[in-house]
Amino acid sequence: MGVQSVKIPVELELQKLQSSINTLQAAFDKVKPGTKIYNDISRQLEKAKKDFLNLQIASEKAFSNTAEVTKFEKSFGRVTDEITAAARML
């Protein structure tokens, strides 16, 4: 028997994360550029966007073992935490 893999449908959860990032970006756009808070939020938001992109790429692949699923779950949690951290700064 060959290697088996499974595709887990996570599109809905990724859409929710994308919506949160979009909402955060809209709120961030109202912050005055050049201020410390602007720079802090900008860094946090860019990190969340980068990690979200990596998460999207990972979601397009099938998982072949539980370690890959666990890694995906941790990455998902990290993006959620980054979004929450940036939102708290606003």
TACORZI-V52887 format. One line per field, one symbol per residue. ss: DSSP state (~ for helix, > for strand, _ for the rest). burial: + if it has 24 or more other ideal C-beta (glycine too) atoms within 12 Angstrom, else -. Layout:
ss=???
burial=???
This chain:
ss=_____>____~~~~~~~~~~~~~~~~~~_______~~~~~~~~~~~~~~~~~~~~~~~~___>__~~~~~~~~~~~~~~~~~~~~~~~~_
burial=---------+---+--++-++--++--+------------++-++--++-++--++-++------------+--++--++-++--+--+-
